[in-house]
């Protein structure tokens, strides 16, 4: 899965495992190193799947492993060096047999292998491996292949590919990016995710069951305050997230920044009944519309 940050690569793999009702584990490729060096061995990604299956090997052998940030183990430097690439090409080579299918020995407690340590044996032949990454700079490699020229200087024409370009990367592009051919050959399906548009971010705000807006409405409801958002405010939040290029993850930071002052000031005011957030308040040029109730005064006897 190739795509910018915040496009839902991890959520796709997680949702697939939920529908299939199989064990699911997420691992990070940035911590993996070659055997014998400080870091995690590649067998530790199998241990996380075994732990997700409650140490049921039969169930784990039909699970799904999502390897995130797979582009961080690319061998980007083509120059010959006297030092070993312990977290790049070496990790790709160590992953080859696991991805293809083998009976791996996994330490029960993780960490480094010990000759006298008891290991768990798991067959990886039927495990689905999904790799995801942003692959920053891959669009330049694709554009150079499709247009036949690279961008140099100030006037580079239309060489740069847009985020929503329809040109799909090929295995040869990943090879130039720094992935070894043997590793690319074991991942036959390449899927490119486009950056989320404003209408997509707008639906993420309030359409899902556990939406961001719904969470904040519940927080204010616990204090007896009704929180409302205008359509213009939701469109403004989505537009700001588009400008920040942070994807769906950037929505929460924008909403949190806008509601943070209200969350600490309004609960102490018992007269506040309803708060309406509009686009002017999101842009920082206006105040929220607050509806108050008049407190009841006791009649003197």
N, C-alpha and C positions, 0 to 999 in steps of 0.2 A: 504494500500500500504506500503510494507516494503522494504527498500533498503537503500544503502549508500547515503551520501549527493551528490548532483549534478547528480542524475540519471534521473531526469525529472518527479518526482512524482507530483509536483504542475502543471507542464506544461500539463501532461496527463489530469488532472481534468479540467484545463482551456480550453484545446482544445475540450474536450467533450462538455462543455457548449456552446462553440462557434458553434459547428456543430448542436447541438440541438436547438440553439437560445433560451435559457432559462436564467433567471437571475443567476448570479454566485457570490459567496462571499467567500473570504479567511479569516479565522480566526486563531489565534494562541492560542494553548491550554496552553501555559506557563503563560498567564496572568489570567487564570480562577481560581477562588477560591470559597469556599463555601459561601452561602448567609450569610451576616452579617460581612464578613471580607473584608479587603482592597483588591481591585482587581476588576475584571469583573465578573458579574453573567453570568451563562450559557445562559440566555435569550438574552444577547447582541449579540451572534452569529446569532440569528434570526433577530435582528435589522439591522445588516449589509446586510443581504439578502433583507430585505424590502427596505432599502435605495438603493440597486443596482437595484431594480425593480421600483424605483421612487414612493415608497409607494403604489404600486398596489398590494394589498394583494392576489388577485386571481392569478396574475402572479407569485408572490413570493412563493405561495404554490406548485408550480411545478418546483421550482428552484433547484440548486445544491449548497451545502455548503461543502467546503473543510476545514477540521480541521487539521492544520499542527502541527507538534511536539506533536503528541498524546502520544508518549512514555514518555514525560516528566511528565505526571500525573500518572504514574505508582507508586504503593506503593512498593518501593524497599526494605524498611526496615521492616522485619518481627517481630522485637522485639516489645514487648508491651511498649507503652509510655504513659505518663500521658497527653501529649499534643495531640491535634487533628491534623490529616493530612489534613489541610485545602486546600491544592493544589494538593492532590493526590487522594486517595480513595474517599474522599468526593465529588470531582468534577465528578468522574466516576458515583457515585450514582445520582448526580443531572442531568447527561446527559441521564439517562436511559429512562425516559418518553419521552423526546424530540426525541430520536432516534427511539423509538418504535412507536410513533405517538400519539399526544395529542393536545388539543387546549391550546396554551400557551399565557399568557398575557405578552406582551413586552412593556416596558416603551418607550414612544415616543422619549425621549431625551437620552435614555441609562442610564447608571449608576445604582444606587440603586433604588429599588422599594419603593414607598411611598404609604401609604394606600389611600390617596386622589388624587393620580396622575392618569391622564387618560392613559389607556393602549390600545395597539393594540392587537387584537386577531387574531392568525394565527394557522391554522391546519397544523401540521408537518407530517401528514400521508403520503403524496405523495412527500415530499422533499427527494432528494437523498443526503445522508450524506456519504462523502468519507473522511476517516481518513488516515493520512500518518505520517511516522516517520522513523528514522534511526534504532531504536531499537538496540543500541550498547550493545553487550553482549548476544543477543538472540542466536547467533550461538553456543556459548558455551553450552547453555541449550539444543539446538537441538542435538549437538554432544554427550552430556551426555546421551540423550535418545536413540540415534541410536547405539552408541557403548557400552553403559552400563558402562562406566568408565569416570572419570574426569581426567583432566590434573594436575599433581602435580610434582614439581621438575623440573630438567633440561631436562631429557629425557622423553618427553611426547608423543613420537610416532607420529601417524597421527590422534590424537584426535581432533585437531583444524580443523574446517571446513574452507575451502577456500571461498573467496567471491563469486565465481561462482559455488558453490556446488549445486547439484540438489536436496538435501534434503529440502523438504518444511516444514515450521513450522506448528504445529498443535495448536488448541485452548488450549490444555494443556500446551504447551510451553509458550504461552502468559500469562496463569494463573501463572506459575512459575515466569515469568518476573515481574509481579506485577499488571496485569490487573485482575479485579474481574470477576468471571464467568458470572455474569449477563450482564456485558458490552460486553464481548467477544461473548456471545450468540446473541446479537443484531446486530452484524456485521458478517454475515455468510460467506462473500467472503473474503478470504485472498489471496493476490497477492504479490509475491516477485519479486522485480526488481534487476537484476544483475548489477554489476558495469560496467560502460562504458569501452570498450576496446579502444586501440589506433586508430583503424580504424574508430570507432564511433566518437571519438573526432576529428579525421581528417576531417570527413564529416561535423561536426558541424561548423568548422572554415569557410568554404566557400560555402557549399551547400545551406543552407537556404536563403530565400529571403532577410532577414535582418541579414545576417551573420556578425560576428565580423570583418572579413577581409574586407568585403564590406563597413562597416561603416568607417574604417580607410582609405580605398581608397578614399571614398568620402571626408573625411576631408582634405586629401592631395590634392585632385583635386580642392578644393576651393582655394587653394594657388597656383594653376597652376602646380602642381607636380604630375607625374604619379608614383604611388606606385605599386610595383610588389613583389610577393613572389615566391620563387622557391619551387618545391615539397619537396626538402630536408628540407627547413625551416618549412613548415607546418607539416611534419612528426616529426621534432624535437620539435615543440611546443606541439604536442599531446603527445609525449613521456615524456616531462617534466610534463605535467598535470597528466599523469599516475603515475609518481614517487611521486608527491605531494599528491595524493589520495584526490583531491578536486573536482573531477568530472568536469562537463562542466563549473562550475563557475570559475575554476582556469585558463581557457583559456585566459580570458580577462586580468587578472593580468600579465600573461607572455607576452602577446602581448604589453600591456601598458608599461611594464618595458623596452622592447626592443625598442619601438618607441618613448618613452618619450623624449630622447635627440634630436632626429631628428625633432620632432614636434616643438621644440622651436628654433632650430638653422637654419634649411633649409629655412623656409619662408622668412628670411631676405636676403637670397642669391638669386638674380634674375636670376643667370646663371644656376641654377639647373633645369633640365627638367624631369629626371627620376631617381628613387631610387629602387634598387633591393635588397631585403633582402634574404640572404642565411642561411644555417644551421650554418656556422661558426660564423656569427654575433649573432645568437640566443644563441649560447654557450658562447659568450663573448670572442672569440679568433680571431676575424677578424673584418673588417670594411665593411659597406654596399657599394655596387657598385653604384656610382653616375655618371650619364650621364649629362654633361653640354652642354650648347650652348654658342657659342662665341658672345659676344655683338657686335651689329653693330656700326661701327664708322662713324661719319658724315664726308663727304668729305669737305675739306676746299675750300672756293670759291676763 
